[in-house]
Amino acid sequence: MSKESCYTNITPAVGLFVFMLVIIISFIISYCTSASQFKYTKTRIFLNCFSALGFLLVFIFYISVIQLQRIQIRANIIETTSRLNKSFLKGFVDNIHTVSKQIPHFISSLFPLQDINCDKEDENNIENNLLKHKIAYKIFSHVQEILVASPFIEIDQTAFLAVFLQRCTSKELNKIWCNIKLEFNNDTQILVELLFNHASKISDYTADNFICAAEKLKKDQIFIKVINE
């Protein structure tokens, strides 16, 4: 049996049963003992020892509750992390293939490490502009979700930053950001501005350079303040 299953076998019903059993035993002993002679009897010694064991029992239950709470917190972290990853995949990655033929220039600008360069500008019309806005909004929304949920999820900060630094090399994305940034909270605005700032300093688009840029961004005092608030 695993350590986790041992803790989860301790239920409130078990605790209540033990508590009632202690009360019943104490009542029987007190009923059968003369009050005037109590302090001279072995029963008093027994009850003193029993009290000590009672404290020990409470401590064991307390440790069990703490361990169970840690397991539940861990499960919540895994669940939240998984939910955010699925949200990003369905909300962004899965849509890329759908719109890549319609706005290939914009999509290619989001993936500097991929061999999907497109020099021809996308057609400037309402539908294409709305599609770009939709994709951009999903990117920035995911940044905000991760930022808000950072105390409750497990993320590799270097990987997270390296991915979004790639997106922020896009000049078109930067232009859209200037128009919609007021729709996001202040911390998200600060973090996205940092991403664009550090991404603009990358001249040679290689995986190693994005990782180095992510490591530098992790040490930025503004980033540290935002991510830890």
Phi, psi and omega in degrees: 000136182287163179297321181296319182291330177296320180289321184287346177286343178277104184256165175301327179296319178296316179299318179295320179298314180295320180297315179295322179297319178297317180297316182296314179298317179297320179295317180297315181295316181293327181289325184271001184246137177287129183296323183290331182257006190301315187289351179257002186262163175288341179297321179297318178298318180299314182292325176297317177293321181296323178296318178297319178294327178297317176298321178297319180297317178299319180296319179298316178296322179297315178299320180296318179296319179297316180295319179296320178297320179296320178296317180295320178298317179299317179297321179294322178297314179297317181296315181294318178298315179298319181296318179294320179296317179294322179297319180292318180296315183282327184274340184232297186300315182295335181276342183300314181295328182292321186257357185298329179282337183272321179230062185296326181294315180295316181296317180296329180290341180275348184233072184296339181270350181265150180274067181226039181297140178222111183278337182283127180294148176290150178296133182272094177219172185299315183297315180295320180295323178290324177296317178298318178299318181296314179296315180298317181298322179293322179297309183290329177295323180291323175300315180295320179298315179295320181296315180292322185269001186307326178288346188243007180229165176252115178228148172273108186300322180297313180295316180301313181290321180298322179295312184283337172295323176298315180297323186279004171282347182284121177291326178294320179295321178298319179296318179294321180301319180299334182270338186240002186297335179291349179277358182242159184290169188298318180296321178296319178300318180295314182294316180295320177298321176297318180299313179296321181296313181287326179294327181292342181272354180271115183264324181251114186278094174229159180300318181297321180292324178290324178294317178298319179296323178295320179295321177294319180295324178299331182270354179294128184297328178293318178297315181301319179294316182293315186287338183260359180286000000 
